[in-house]
Amino acid sequence: MKRNLIAIGCAAMLAFGLSFGSFAGASPDSDSDGVPDAYDNCVDTPNGPTGATGSCNAQEDYDNDGYGQPCDADVNNDSGCGFDDVQQTLVAAFAAAGAGSVEDLNCDLGVGFDDVQTVLICAGAAGVPGPSGLACAGAIPCSAQ
């Protein structure tokens, strides 16, 4: 009888452990920044509580368009990264734009050639900001709620 109770108890604990484990990983986090993809405004680049690009460690989105700063090279919000964004970023760099500036893509409290490089890479690659896990990305205002 005692062995049966122990066996039942072990089986129950094993079943509980297996069912609990099946929920682990149900929310993917592609960039391992601690923010599940569905809530991450910059899915492929760490910008959450446990990972950062530059100083972007809190899902910063200065223009509230649903794309985090490291993924938002569309600084003029026309739905694409292009040479108009490069021009705007260069002007901001020479004007010494600072904290909270939409052109500050790495959140280092200034706009410089590193930010211009990010815009150039986007313009030469996909040509669009993101990706973002937020359903409202691209709309202003966009909220993760």
C-alpha positions as CSV (number, residue, x, y, z in Angstrom):
1,M,0.0,0.0,0.0
2,K,2.8,2.4,1.0
3,R,4.6,1.6,-2.3
4,N,1.5,2.3,-4.3
5,L,1.0,5.7,-2.7
6,I,4.6,6.6,-3.4
7,A,4.2,5.4,-7.0
8,I,1.0,7.4,-7.4
9,G,2.7,10.5,-5.8
10,C,5.7,10.2,-8.1
11,A,3.5,9.7,-11.2
12,A,1.4,12.8,-10.2
13,M,4.5,14.9,-9.7
14,L,5.9,13.7,-13.1
15,A,2.6,14.4,-14.9
16,F,2.5,17.9,-13.3
17,G,6.1,18.6,-14.2
18,L,5.5,17.5,-17.8
19,S,2.3,19.5,-18.2
20,F,4.0,22.6,-16.6
21,G,7.0,22.1,-18.9
22,S,4.8,22.1,-22.0
23,F,4.0,25.8,-21.4
24,A,7.6,26.8,-21.1
25,G,8.7,28.5,-24.3
26,A,5.1,29.1,-25.4
27,S,6.0,32.8,-25.9
28,P,9.1,33.0,-28.2
29,D,11.6,35.7,-27.7
30,S,13.7,35.8,-30.9
31,D,16.2,38.3,-29.7
32,S,16.5,37.0,-26.1
33,D,15.9,40.4,-24.6
34,G,13.3,39.2,-22.1
35,V,10.3,40.6,-24.0
36,P,8.1,38.0,-25.8
37,D,7.9,38.7,-29.5
38,A,4.2,39.5,-29.4
39,Y,5.0,42.5,-27.1
40,D,8.5,43.3,-28.5
41,N,8.7,46.5,-30.6
42,C,12.0,45.3,-32.1
43,V,11.8,41.5,-32.5
44,D,15.2,40.8,-34.0
45,T,17.4,43.3,-32.0
46,P,17.7,43.2,-28.2
47,N,16.1,46.3,-26.6
48,G,14.4,44.8,-23.6
49,P,15.1,44.5,-19.9
50,T,17.8,41.9,-20.3
51,G,19.4,42.9,-23.5
52,A,20.3,46.2,-25.2
53,T,21.6,47.9,-28.3
54,G,23.4,51.0,-27.3
55,S,21.3,52.3,-24.4
56,C,17.9,51.1,-25.8
57,N,17.1,48.8,-22.9
58,A,13.4,49.6,-22.2
59,Q,11.6,49.3,-25.5
60,E,12.2,52.9,-26.3
61,D,10.0,54.2,-29.2
62,Y,10.5,58.0,-29.3
63,D,7.9,58.6,-32.0
64,N,5.3,56.1,-30.6
65,D,4.9,54.2,-33.9
66,G,5.3,50.7,-32.6
67,Y,8.9,50.2,-33.8
68,G,11.7,50.3,-31.2
69,Q,14.5,52.8,-31.8
70,P,17.1,50.2,-33.1
71,C,14.5,49.0,-35.6
72,D,13.0,52.3,-36.7
73,A,15.2,53.8,-39.4
74,D,12.1,55.3,-40.9
75,V,12.6,58.5,-39.0
76,N,10.0,60.5,-41.0
77,N,7.3,57.9,-40.7
78,D,6.5,57.5,-44.4
79,S,6.6,53.6,-44.1
80,G,10.0,53.2,-45.6
81,C,13.7,53.7,-45.0
82,G,15.2,55.8,-47.7
83,F,17.5,58.7,-48.5
84,D,15.0,61.2,-47.1
85,D,15.6,59.5,-43.7
86,V,19.3,59.6,-44.3
87,Q,19.0,63.4,-45.0
88,Q,16.9,64.0,-41.9
89,T,19.3,62.0,-39.7
90,L,22.3,63.9,-41.1
91,V,20.7,67.2,-40.4
92,A,19.9,66.1,-36.9
93,A,23.5,65.0,-36.4
94,F,24.8,68.3,-37.4
95,A,22.2,70.1,-35.2
96,A,23.4,68.0,-32.2
97,A,20.0,66.5,-31.5
98,G,19.9,64.7,-28.2
99,A,17.9,62.5,-26.0
100,G,14.4,61.6,-27.3
101,S,15.3,62.5,-30.8
102,V,13.7,60.1,-33.3
103,E,17.0,60.0,-35.2
104,D,18.8,58.7,-32.2
105,L,18.4,55.0,-33.2
106,N,20.8,53.5,-30.6
107,C,19.6,55.7,-27.6
108,D,23.0,57.0,-26.9
109,L,21.6,60.5,-26.3
110,G,22.9,61.9,-29.5
111,V,22.6,61.6,-33.3
112,G,25.7,60.7,-35.2
113,F,27.2,58.7,-38.0
114,D,26.3,55.5,-36.2
115,D,22.6,56.4,-36.6
116,V,23.1,57.4,-40.2
117,Q,24.7,54.0,-40.8
118,T,21.7,52.3,-39.4
119,V,19.4,54.2,-41.7
120,L,21.7,53.4,-44.7
121,I,21.6,49.7,-43.9
122,C,17.8,49.8,-43.7
123,A,17.6,51.7,-47.0
124,G,19.9,49.3,-48.7
125,A,18.3,46.2,-47.4
126,A,14.6,45.7,-46.7
127,G,13.7,49.4,-46.9
128,V,11.2,49.1,-44.1
129,P,11.4,49.5,-40.4
130,G,11.1,46.6,-38.0
131,P,10.2,43.9,-37.5
132,S,7.9,44.7,-34.6
133,G,5.7,42.2,-32.8
134,L,3.1,44.8,-32.1
135,A,-0.1,44.6,-34.2
136,C,-0.4,48.3,-34.3
137,A,3.2,48.9,-35.6
138,G,3.2,51.7,-38.2
139,A,0.2,53.5,-36.7
140,I,0.7,56.6,-34.5
141,P,0.1,56.3,-31.7
142,C,0.8,52.6,-31.2
143,S,0.6,51.0,-27.8
144,A,1.6,47.5,-26.6
145,Q,-1.5,47.3,-24.5
